[in-house]
Amino acid sequence: MKTDLNTIQNLILKAAENARRETADEPEPEKPKKSKWPIACTVGPGLEGAIACESKVGYVNGTKGWLVYRGYDIFDLCARSTFEEVSYLLLHGKMPNMAELTIFKEKLFNYTRINKVVRQLMGFPIEQMSVMGALRLGANLMRREYSDLDMASARPASFEAISSDEDSIAMETTPHGSNHATFEFKSRSNRKAAKSKRGFDKLSGLEDSYHLIAGISCIAAATSRLHNDKLPLEPQPDLSHAANLIYMITGKKPSPVEERVMDIALILHADHGMNASTFATMVVASTLADIYFSVGAGIAALSGPLHGGANEDVIRNLREIGSAKNVKPWVKKKLDQKKKVSGFGHRVYKAYDPRARILGPLAGLLLKEKPELNPLFEVAQELEKTVMDMFGKEKKIFPNVDFYSGLIYSSLGFDEELFTPMFAASRVSGWTARVLEYMEKNRIFRPRGLYTGEFNQMYVPIDQRK
Ligand code: ACO
């Protein structure tokens, strides 16, 4: 079968059909409606179940296996849209028309020219740094490109902030939120001077978001090349964001199929509810720190193995297993050791993760052309079958987004250390979209800890202590 873009689209439409059929018996969720705060919800440890804010950016339904960006179904977006269009949709809340998309693409491309940041990055011992570490530093250097952000005058006026310390409020006090702090993203010196006004300057916030979406990809690519003793590459004006990303990493312009698969991987990772990195980004933004610091926090949160790192583990496991016949004994040993199998299970999805549903067939498609990686795909398929047969249906454990993404990135020629940074390169769209939305009615995040310690301890001078 000749692989072309229609083949890819058909695979996605087929995956969508399977998803609908397999979850048809699950009840339709109640349409979420605007709530009156304070809101009642059951909260578990780690804020599980807590509702922290309202959002129109994206929606996840774990039992139906739905992922929706601004009302658009993820299968539809992957079948027909592009990462640029989806980023615009997330940030602006609507699909761009032709003129808007053209301008957005031009802006994104212009913001990929971050040579100064890359040069500065090369002044650090980058060869000893993980790519995620470099991204964290790079986001900070991008911020410093506009040095006014570090000047006292660039800081939001203190009267705009509400108290960050509510410990003086008795714990039983009902939460209330009449005031809200808003943020005026400081306009850059090379933009038109922003009129000084109290409140949220969405325009400069959007420009910063474009800058970050473009820049994070470039820093990831540049760092990976430096790790391989190669010089960073400048993006090409005739390439899409996805194609440029592949080009800036590998030095080769991708085939249309490779470009499309990368584009879909970027679309799939762009937003996913109030996950840890999104929440971290929003918590920092809610203090009125600027959006570069906020995205830096998101990168830091994503770097943890419980969040963004499982895809690297999956590839290592597939290599360790080596061949399909070793899968069953490997899984048994893992479970006997009370370990989990990376790439399976999800806190929210109790149906097949729609992202894995799309990435699985796409990995198979790409790997057909890579005989050296094909055995890994066979191991992955056998592993999926084994885990699902063992307890998939009963415990509702299915492959998650990390199960097949590493295979796709490997077949595109990316090193393992780039898997999580690719997640960041995409998720930065969701992070910034949610920050911009939240800033319109900001209230600093300040949950409580349940104090289980002592009271009435008597102070004993140190020389009298036992
Ligand atoms: N392998 C084997 N058993 C599993 C797995 C797995 N991957 N995931 C869950 N289970 C089992 C648990 O052992 C538990 O069994 P029990 O009821 O007999 O004790 C049951 O399923 C429920 O598991 P929890 O850990 O309570 O599920 P939770 O929702 O808290 O965890 C998580 C979700 C963290 C993703 C978990 O499934 C896991 O660790 N998976 C492996 C790591 C991974 O792939 N992470 C990437 C997630 S996607 C992302 O973050 C982008």
Boltz pocket constraint, residues with backbone or C-beta under 6 A from the ligand:
constraints:
  - pocket:
      binder: B
      contacts: [[A, 305], [A, 306], [A, 307], [A, 308], [A, 310], [A, 339], [A, 340], [A, 341], [A, 342], [A, 343], [A, 344], [A, 345], [A, 346], [A, 347], [A, 348], [A, 395], [A, 397], [A, 400], [A, 401], [A, 402]]
      max_distance: 6.0
